[in-house]
Amino acid sequence: VASGVGVISGLGEVSGVVGEYLTDCWKWAAAKSPLLQDAALEIETIPAVTFCQGCNQTYETVQYGRTCPYCASEDTYLLVGNEVNIKEIEAC
């Protein structure tokens, strides 16, 4: 983070959180605090990955949805991609 103060967030691809909205809210809140005025928010996207219990394969959730592209099973579940994490807070 260039300013020396900031947050790095991991945002799941299917978390339901819109990164642009989160960034706008961050800018608004940071502007109200003298401590955070130059603070940056970096968002890293966590790709959504689904696991198929029918064939034990993983695949990209956004591209294929709930149906496995390998065996057409719907016996699947999301492994990663719905998280909202704070990965790092940097302050100098």
Secondary structure per residue as TSV (DSSP state, phi and psi in degrees):
chain	resnum	aa	ss	phi	psi
A	1	V	-	360.0	123.3
A	2	A	T	-64.8	-39.8
A	3	S	T	-76.0	-11.0
A	4	G	S	93.0	-14.3
A	5	V	-	-128.8	129.4
A	6	G	E	176.6	178.3
A	7	V	E	-133.8	137.0
A	8	I	E	-111.3	124.8
A	9	S	E	-117.1	142.2
A	10	G	E	-102.3	120.8
A	11	L	E	-118.8	116.1
A	12	G	E	-63.4	141.4
A	13	E	T	-58.7	-30.4
A	14	V	T	-118.8	31.4
A	15	S	S	-73.5	-20.9
A	16	G	S	89.8	-2.9
A	17	V	-	-95.4	129.2
A	18	V	-	-89.5	116.5
A	19	G	H	-55.8	-39.8
A	20	E	H	-64.9	-38.1
A	21	Y	H	-67.7	-41.3
A	22	L	H	-62.3	-42.4
A	23	T	H	-62.5	-43.7
A	24	D	H	-61.3	-43.6
A	25	C	H	-63.5	-40.2
A	26	W	H	-60.0	-48.5
A	27	K	H	-60.1	-41.8
A	28	W	H	-62.6	-48.5
A	29	A	H	-68.1	-40.3
A	30	A	H	-65.5	-34.7
A	31	A	H	-66.1	-23.2
A	32	K	T	-85.3	-9.1
A	33	S	-	-118.9	121.6
A	34	P	T	-57.7	-30.9
A	35	L	T	-69.7	-29.2
A	36	L	T	-110.6	6.2
A	37	Q	T	-54.7	-38.2
A	38	D	T	-101.9	10.5
A	39	A	-	-71.1	147.9
A	40	A	E	-112.9	150.8
A	41	L	E	-118.1	121.4
A	42	E	E	-110.1	131.3
A	43	I	E	-113.6	124.7
A	44	E	E	-107.4	128.7
A	45	T	E	-81.1	131.3
A	46	I	E	-98.8	113.8
A	47	P	-	-61.5	142.4
A	48	A	-	-82.5	128.9
A	49	V	E	-129.7	131.8
A	50	T	E	-111.6	145.1
A	51	F	E	-108.1	134.3
A	52	C	E	-100.3	122.9
A	53	Q	T	-79.3	-15.7
A	54	G	T	-72.5	-40.3
A	55	C	T	-127.2	4.8
A	56	N	-	60.1	30.9
A	57	Q	-	-104.3	157.3
A	58	T	E	-112.1	153.9
A	59	Y	E	-155.3	166.3
A	60	E	E	-72.1	119.2
A	61	T	H	-65.2	-46.2
A	62	V	H	-63.3	-39.4
A	63	Q	H	-71.7	-38.9
A	64	Y	H	-113.5	-13.0
A	65	G	T	72.3	-144.9
A	66	R	T	-84.2	-21.1
A	67	T	S	-87.4	124.9
A	68	C	-	-63.3	128.8
A	69	P	T	-74.8	-12.8
A	70	Y	T	-89.7	-40.4
A	71	C	T	-129.5	0.7
A	72	A	-	67.5	15.0
A	73	S	-	-76.2	149.9
A	74	E	-	-107.0	10.5
A	75	D	-	-85.1	71.7
A	76	T	E	-131.1	162.0
A	77	Y	E	-149.5	154.1
A	78	L	E	-75.4	124.8
A	79	L	E	-85.3	-53.4
A	80	V	E	-143.7	158.6
A	81	G	S	124.0	-2.8
A	82	N	-	-112.5	14.8
A	83	E	-	-82.8	157.3
A	84	V	E	-132.4	105.2
A	85	N	E	-119.6	146.8
A	86	I	E	-96.5	112.0
A	87	K	E	-85.0	-35.7
A	88	E	E	-156.5	140.1
A	89	I	E	-122.4	123.3
A	90	E	E	-116.0	128.7
A	91	A	-	-141.3	133.1
A	92	C	-	-123.6	360.0
